[in-house]
Amino acid sequence: MIKIMVFNVTMIMTNCYLLTDEKSGKMAVVDPGGKSDKLISKINKSGGKLEYVILTHGHYDHIGYSKQLADMFGAKVICPRKTQSFLNDNVLNHSAFHPDFGEIKPYKADVLLDDGDTFTLGETEIKFIETPGHTEDSGCYLFDNILISGDTLFCESYGRTDLPTGNDEQMIDSIKRLKNLDGNPDVLPGHGMLSNLEHERKFNPLMRRL
């Protein structure tokens, strides 16, 4: 069983998630776009067993503190395979257009995921689902009746497609794919309010049309 805490990071309030396997105490952080002293303190107070830094896609507000946090705790960075190009390019990750945010130094992720790949945190299997549209590298993570949706699916909304590598048709396909997932997992988006998939099936304007 995984316990989840939410930390808001960056000036645009990115949802950064701390996942903790309650049995082993092993932890993972999803989308640390900026430094959070509260998050770092919580990891340390919980034993410092940070196994992974997990990325949903390569925009600056989701990757900005990923390498620093991974190095701090000796964790591995896990991300979609196509995210590697964003880690190496400040135009693609959009930090070049936000000089107040600071430079993101290129680095190589430890584990690159393809659609359907899985990995484990403690005894919990986490599945990666490719969901391009917001960016070509966007993806979601499914486990324990939880869907971490990044900037693909928001509460009653979905990610913008007008930034580099965004694509309207791919977004439609990705939202349809999420709609057709089994059950009613809780939806943990990259920004804004949490939701669940049944709510989105009923009230998300794009999902309702599909």
C-alpha positions, 0 to 999 in steps of 0.5 A, spaced: 500 500 500 502 506 498 501 513 502 501 519 498 502 526 500 502 532 495 507 538 495 505 544 491 512 547 487 514 552 482 510 559 481 505 555 477 503 550 483 505 544 480 503 538 484 509 534 486 507 527 489 511 523 495 509 516 494 511 512 500 510 504 501 508 503 508 511 496 509 518 498 506 518 505 507 521 506 500 519 512 497 518 516 490 517 523 488 513 525 482 515 531 478 519 535 483 519 541 478 522 546 484 525 545 490 521 544 496 524 544 503 518 541 506 518 535 501 526 534 503 524 535 510 519 529 510 523 525 506 529 525 511 524 524 517 521 518 514 528 515 513 531 518 507 529 511 503 528 515 496 528 510 491 526 514 485 524 521 482 519 519 477 517 524 471 510 525 467 513 529 462 519 534 460 516 541 462 521 545 466 515 546 472 515 538 472 523 536 471 526 543 474 529 540 481 529 532 479 536 531 478 538 535 484 533 531 488 535 524 485 543 526 487 541 528 494 538 521 496 541 517 491 535 516 487 534 513 480 530 518 475 525 514 471 521 517 465 518 516 459 523 515 453 522 521 449 523 525 455 530 524 455 530 529 449 527 534 453 532 533 459 537 536 454 534 541 451 531 548 454 527 550 448 523 543 449 522 543 456 521 551 456 525 553 461 529 558 456 522 562 456 522 563 463 529 566 465 527 567 472 526 560 473 533 558 472 537 554 468 536 546 467 543 543 466 542 537 461 543 530 464 541 523 463 535 519 466 537 512 469 531 509 467 527 510 460 520 507 459 516 505 454 508 504 453 506 498 458 513 498 462 512 497 469 517 497 475 516 496 483 516 501 489 516 496 495 511 491 493 507 495 489 507 495 481 507 501 477 505 501 470 507 507 465 502 509 460 504 513 454 499 519 453 502 524 448 498 530 446 500 535 451 507 533 449 510 528 445 513 524 451 507 525 456 505 519 460 501 517 466 502 512 472 497 507 474 497 503 481 493 501 487 487 504 483 491 511 482 492 514 476 498 520 476 496 523 470 501 529 469 499 534 464 494 530 460 488 529 464 486 535 469 479 535 473 474 537 468 480 539 463 486 537 459 493 539 458 494 544 452 497 542 446 500 549 443 507 548 446 512 544 442 511 537 440 503 538 442 498 535 438 490 535 438 489 529 435 494 525 440 491 528 446 484 526 443 487 519 443 490 519 449 484 522 453 480 516 450 485 511 452 484 514 459 477 514 459 477 506 457 481 504 463 478 499 468 474 501 474 474 508 477 481 510 479 483 517 483 486 522 478 492 525 481 494 531 475 500 535 474 496 542 476 489 543 480 484 539 484 484 532 484 479 528 481 477 521 479 476 517 473 468 516 473 467 524 475 471 525 469 467 521 464 461 525 466 464 532 467 470 532 463 468 536 456 473 532 452 472 525 455 464 526 455 465 527 447 469 520 446 
